[in-house]
Amino acid sequence: MSRDHPENHNLLLESLGSASGRFIANNPKSLAQWEKASKVLPGGNTRTVLHYDPFPITIKSGNDRERHQ
């Protein structure tokens, strides 16, 4: 199989689109936070040299005890 074969490229694009769609569907709060932050901060964060596609994940806390109680 050739690395530059069109079917391989299309499969990669389809896989990426599928993964992106799942990420968006599974992280609605992060999307909402990013949309809110994007209104006042370039790129939606304080570090404009960073880019996360489709948006960065938002983490409330590094402590996950709430999930295990």
N, CA, C and O atoms as a GROMACS GRO file, in nm:
protein
  276
    1MET      N    1   0.083  -0.118   0.000
    1MET     CA    2   0.000   0.000   0.000
    1MET      C    3   0.088   0.125   0.000
    1MET      O    4   0.180   0.136   0.080
    2SER      N    5   0.060   0.216  -0.086
    2SER     CA    6   0.136   0.341  -0.095
    2SER      C    7   0.092   0.437   0.016
    2SER      O    8  -0.027   0.445   0.048
    3ARG      N    9   0.187   0.509   0.073
    3ARG     CA   10   0.155   0.604   0.181
    3ARG      C   11   0.072   0.721   0.131
    3ARG      O   12  -0.005   0.779   0.208
    4ASP      N   13   0.085   0.756   0.004
    4ASP     CA   14   0.011   0.872  -0.048
    4ASP      C   15  -0.111   0.828  -0.128
    4ASP      O   16  -0.158   0.903  -0.214
    5HIS      N   17  -0.162   0.712  -0.102
    5HIS     CA   18  -0.279   0.660  -0.171
    5HIS      C   19  -0.403   0.736  -0.125
    5HIS      O   20  -0.422   0.753  -0.005
    6PRO      N   21  -0.488   0.783  -0.216
    6PRO     CA   22  -0.606   0.863  -0.179
    6PRO      C   23  -0.698   0.795  -0.078
    6PRO      O   24  -0.753   0.863   0.009
    7GLU      N   25  -0.716   0.662  -0.086
    7GLU     CA   26  -0.804   0.596   0.010
    7GLU      C   27  -0.750   0.607   0.152
    7GLU      O   28  -0.826   0.624   0.246
    8ASN      N   29  -0.616   0.597   0.166
    8ASN     CA   30  -0.556   0.611   0.299
    8ASN      C   31  -0.580   0.751   0.354
    8ASN      O   32  -0.612   0.768   0.472
    9HIS      N   33  -0.565   0.850   0.269
    9HIS     CA   34  -0.586   0.988   0.310
    9HIS      C   35  -0.732   1.009   0.351
    9HIS      O   36  -0.759   1.070   0.455
   10ASN      N   37  -0.824   0.959   0.272
   10ASN     CA   38  -0.966   0.974   0.305
   10ASN      C   39  -1.003   0.902   0.433
   10ASN      O   40  -1.082   0.953   0.512
   11LEU      N   41  -0.947   0.784   0.454
   11LEU     CA   42  -0.973   0.709   0.576
   11LEU      C   43  -0.921   0.786   0.698
   11LEU      O   44  -0.986   0.790   0.802
   12LEU      N   45  -0.805   0.845   0.683
   12LEU     CA   46  -0.749   0.924   0.793
   12LEU      C   47  -0.838   1.044   0.823
   12LEU      O   48  -0.866   1.072   0.940
   13LEU      N   49  -0.883   1.114   0.721
   13LEU     CA   50  -0.972   1.228   0.742
   13LEU      C   51  -1.103   1.187   0.807
   13LEU      O   52  -1.154   1.257   0.895
   14GLU      N   53  -1.160   1.075   0.764
   14GLU     CA   54  -1.284   1.024   0.823
   14GLU      C   55  -1.262   0.988   0.970
   14GLU      O   56  -1.347   1.019   1.054
   15SER      N   57  -1.151   0.923   1.001
   15SER     CA   58  -1.121   0.885   1.138
   15SER      C   59  -1.102   1.008   1.227
   15SER      O   60  -1.150   1.012   1.340
   16LEU      N   61  -1.032   1.106   1.175
   16LEU     CA   62  -1.010   1.229   1.249
   16LEU      C   63  -1.143   1.301   1.274
   16LEU      O   64  -1.168   1.350   1.385
   17GLY      N   65  -1.228   1.307   1.174
   17GLY     CA   66  -1.358   1.371   1.189
   17GLY      C   67  -1.444   1.299   1.291
   17GLY      O   68  -1.514   1.362   1.370
   18SER      N   69  -1.439   1.167   1.289
   18SER     CA   70  -1.515   1.088   1.385
   18SER      C   71  -1.466   1.111   1.528
   18SER      O   72  -1.546   1.129   1.619
   19ALA      N   73  -1.334   1.110   1.546
   19ALA     CA   74  -1.277   1.132   1.679
   19ALA      C   75  -1.309   1.273   1.728
   19ALA      O   76  -1.341   1.292   1.845
   20SER      N   77  -1.301   1.371   1.640
   20SER     CA   78  -1.332   1.508   1.676
   20SER      C   79  -1.478   1.521   1.718
   20SER      O   80  -1.510   1.588   1.816
   21GLY      N   81  -1.567   1.457   1.643
   21GLY     CA   82  -1.709   1.459   1.676
   21GLY      C   83  -1.738   1.398   1.812
   21GLY      O   84  -1.820   1.451   1.888
   22ARG      N   85  -1.671   1.287   1.843
   22ARG     CA   86  -1.689   1.223   1.975
   22ARG      C   87  -1.636   1.313   2.086
   22ARG      O   88  -1.698   1.324   2.192
   23PHE      N   89  -1.522   1.377   2.062
   23PHE     CA   90  -1.464   1.467   2.162
   23PHE      C   91  -1.560   1.581   2.192
   23PHE      O   92  -1.583   1.615   2.308
   24ILE      N   93  -1.616   1.641   2.088
   24ILE     CA   94  -1.710   1.752   2.105
   24ILE      C   95  -1.834   1.705   2.180
   24ILE      O   96  -1.880   1.772   2.273
   25ALA      N   97  -1.889   1.590   2.141
   25ALA     CA   98  -2.010   1.537   2.205
   25ALA      C   99  -1.986   1.501   2.351
   25ALA      O  100  -2.076   1.516   2.434
   26ASN      N  101  -1.866   1.454   2.384
   26ASN     CA  102  -1.836   1.410   2.520
   26ASN      C  103  -1.786   1.520   2.613
   26ASN      O  104  -1.767   1.496   2.732
   27ASN      N  105  -1.766   1.640   2.560
   27ASN     CA  106  -1.712   1.749   2.641
   27ASN      C  107  -1.789   1.880   2.623
   27ASN      O  108  -1.729   1.982   2.591
   28PRO      N  109  -1.921   1.877   2.643
   28PRO     CA  110  -1.999   1.999   2.620
   28PRO      C  111  -1.965   2.114   2.714
   28PRO      O  112  -1.974   2.230   2.675
   29LYS      N  113  -1.927   2.083   2.838
   29LYS     CA  114  -1.893   2.190   2.932
   29LYS      C  115  -1.762   2.258   2.892
   29LYS      O  116  -1.748   2.380   2.905
   30SER      N  117  -1.667   2.181   2.843
   30SER     CA  118  -1.541   2.240   2.796
   30SER      C  119  -1.565   2.327   2.674
   30SER      O  120  -1.506   2.435   2.662
   31LEU      N  121  -1.652   2.282   2.585
   31LEU     CA  122  -1.686   2.362   2.467
   31LEU      C  123  -1.750   2.494   2.509
   31LEU      O  124  -1.715   2.600   2.458
   32ALA      N  125  -1.845   2.487   2.603
   32ALA     CA  126  -1.912   2.609   2.650
   32ALA      C  127  -1.813   2.704   2.716
   32ALA      O  128  -1.819   2.825   2.694
   33GLN      N  129  -1.723   2.651   2.797
   33GLN     CA  130  -1.623   2.734   2.864
   33GLN      C  131  -1.529   2.798   2.762
   33GLN      O  132  -1.495   2.916   2.775
   34TRP      N  133  -1.488   2.723   2.662
   34TRP     CA  134  -1.401   2.777   2.558
   34TRP      C  135  -1.472   2.886   2.477
   34TRP      O  136  -1.413   2.989   2.446
   35GLU      N  137  -1.599   2.863   2.443
   35GLU     CA  138  -1.675   2.964   2.369
   35GLU      C  139  -1.687   3.093   2.450
   35GLU      O  140  -1.673   3.202   2.396
   36LYS      N  141  -1.711   3.080   2.580
   36LYS     CA  142  -1.721   3.196   2.667
   36LYS      C  143  -1.587   3.269   2.675
   36LYS      O  144  -1.581   3.391   2.662
   37ALA      N  145  -1.480   3.194   2.696
   37ALA     CA  146  -1.347   3.254   2.707
   37ALA      C  147  -1.302   3.317   2.576
   37ALA      O  148  -1.231   3.417   2.577
   38SER      N  149  -1.343   3.259   2.463
   38SER     CA  150  -1.302   3.311   2.332
   38SER      C  151  -1.357   3.450   2.304
   38SER      O  152  -1.306   3.522   2.218
   39LYS      N  153  -1.461   3.488   2.376
   39LYS     CA  154  -1.519   3.622   2.358
   39LYS      C  155  -1.430   3.731   2.417
   39LYS      O  156  -1.438   3.847   2.376
   40VAL      N  157  -1.345   3.694   2.514
   40VAL     CA  158  -1.263   3.795   2.580
   40VAL      C  159  -1.112   3.766   2.573
   40VAL      O  160  -1.032   3.855   2.602
   41LEU      N  161  -1.074   3.645   2.535
   41LEU     CA  162  -0.933   3.609   2.526
   41LEU      C  163  -0.902   3.556   2.387
   41LEU      O  164  -0.977   3.473   2.335
   42PRO      N  165  -0.794   3.600   2.325
   42PRO     CA  166  -0.757   3.544   2.195
   42PRO      C  167  -0.734   3.393   2.206
   42PRO      O  168  -0.654   3.348   2.288
   43GLY      N  169  -0.804   3.317   2.128
   43GLY     CA  170  -0.791   3.172   2.132
   43GLY      C  171  -0.861   3.107   2.249
   43GLY      O  172  -0.859   2.984   2.262
   44GLY      N  173  -0.922   3.187   2.334
   44GLY     CA  174  -0.996   3.134   2.448
   44GLY      C  175  -0.909   3.096   2.566
   44GLY      O  176  -0.957   3.031   2.659
   45ASN      N  177  -0.782   3.135   2.565
   45ASN     CA  178  -0.696   3.106   2.680
   45ASN      C  179  -0.590   3.215   2.695
   45ASN      O  180  -0.577   3.302   2.609
   46THR      N  181  -0.516   3.209   2.805
   46THR     CA  182  -0.417   3.314   2.832
   46THR      C  183  -0.283   3.288   2.763
   46THR      O  184  -0.195   3.374   2.765
   47ARG      N  185  -0.269   3.173   2.703
   47ARG     CA  186  -0.145   3.140   2.633
   47ARG      C  187  -0.176   3.130   2.484
   47ARG      O  188  -0.205   3.021   2.433
   48THR      N  189  -0.169   3.240   2.417
   48THR     CA  190  -0.212   3.247   2.278
   48THR      C  191  -0.125   3.169   2.181
   48THR      O  192  -0.164   3.150   2.065
   49VAL      N  193  -0.009   3.124   2.223
   49VAL     CA  194   0.076   3.045   2.134
   49VAL      C  195   0.028   2.899   2.126
   49VAL      O  196   0.075   2.823   2.042
   50LEU      N  197  -0.063   2.862   2.214
   50LEU     CA  198  -0.115   2.725   2.215
   50LEU      C  199  -0.244   2.717   2.136
   50LEU      O  200  -0.327   2.809   2.140
   51HIS      N  201  -0.261   2.608   2.066
   51HIS     CA  202  -0.386   2.586   1.992
   51HIS      C  203  -0.429   2.442   2.013
   51HIS      O  204  -0.349   2.350   1.995
   52TYR      N  205  -0.552   2.423   2.051
   52TYR     CA  206  -0.608   2.290   2.070
   52TYR      C  207  -0.729   2.278   1.980
   52TYR      O  208  -0.823   2.356   1.990
   53ASP      N  209  -0.726   2.182   1.894
   53ASP     CA  210  -0.834   2.164   1.798
   53ASP      C  211  -0.918   2.044   1.839
   53ASP      O  212  -0.860   1.937   1.858
   54PRO      N  213  -1.047   2.052   1.854
   54PRO     CA  214  -1.132   2.166   1.822
   54PRO      C  215  -1.139   2.270   1.933
   54PRO      O  216  -1.173   2.386   1.907
   55PHE      N  217  -1.107   2.232   2.059
   55PHE     CA  218  -1.102   2.326   2.171
   55PHE      C  219  -1.031   2.254   2.286
   55PHE      O  220  -1.027   2.131   2.289
   56PRO      N  221  -0.974   2.331   2.381
   56PRO     CA  222  -0.907   2.265   2.494
   56PRO      C  223  -1.008   2.209   2.594
   56PRO      O  224  -1.118   2.262   2.608
   57ILE      N  225  -0.969   2.105   2.661
   57ILE     CA  226  -1.055   2.049   2.764
   57ILE      C  227  -1.039   2.132   2.891
   57ILE      O  228  -0.928   2.176   2.922
   58THR      N  229  -1.147   2.154   2.962
   58THR     CA  230  -1.145   2.231   3.086
   58THR      C  231  -1.151   2.134   3.203
   58THR      O  232  -1.236   2.045   3.207
   59ILE      N  233  -1.062   2.153   3.297
   59ILE     CA  234  -1.058   2.068   3.416
   59ILE      C  235  -1.086   2.157   3.538
   59ILE      O  236  -1.016   2.255   3.561
   60LYS      N  237  -1.187   2.121   3.613
   60LYS     CA  238  -1.226   2.199   3.729
   60LYS      C  239  -1.124   2.187   3.842
   60LYS      O  240  -1.093   2.285   3.910
   61SER      N  241  -1.072   2.066   3.862
   61SER     CA  242  -0.982   2.041   3.973
   61SER      C  243  -0.894   1.921   3.942
   61SER      O  244  -0.932   1.833   3.866
   62GLY      N  245  -0.777   1.918   4.001
   62GLY     CA  246  -0.690   1.802   3.988
   62GLY      C  247  -0.726   1.693   4.088
   62GLY      O  248  -0.664   1.587   4.090
   63ASN      N  249  -0.825   1.719   4.169
   63ASN     CA  250  -0.868   1.627   4.272
   63ASN      C  251  -0.993   1.555   4.224
   63ASN      O  252  -1.096   1.619   4.200
   64ASP      N  253  -0.988   1.425   4.211
   64ASP     CA  254  -1.105   1.351   4.160
   64ASP      C  255  -1.180   1.277   4.271
   64ASP      O  256  -1.254   1.183   4.242
   65ARG      N  257  -1.163   1.318   4.395
   65ARG     CA  258  -1.234   1.252   4.505
   65ARG      C  259  -1.385   1.260   4.489
   65ARG      O  260  -1.456   1.167   4.528
   66GLU      N  261  -1.434   1.369   4.432
   66GLU     CA  262  -1.578   1.385   4.415
   66GLU      C  263  -1.638   1.272   4.332
   66GLU      O  264  -1.750   1.229   4.359
   67ARG      N  265  -1.566   1.224   4.232
   67ARG     CA  266  -1.616   1.119   4.146
   67ARG      C  267  -1.620   0.984   4.217
   67ARG      O  268  -1.696   0.896   4.177
   68HIS      N  269  -1.539   0.966   4.322
   68HIS     CA  270  -1.527   0.836   4.385
   68HIS      C  271  -1.605   0.826   4.516
   68HIS      O  272  -1.596   0.724   4.585
   69GLN      N  273  -1.680   0.927   4.551
   69GLN     CA  274  -1.759   0.921   4.675
   69GLN      C  275  -1.898   0.876   4.647
   69GLN      O  276  -1.979   0.866   4.740
   0.00000   0.00000   0.00000
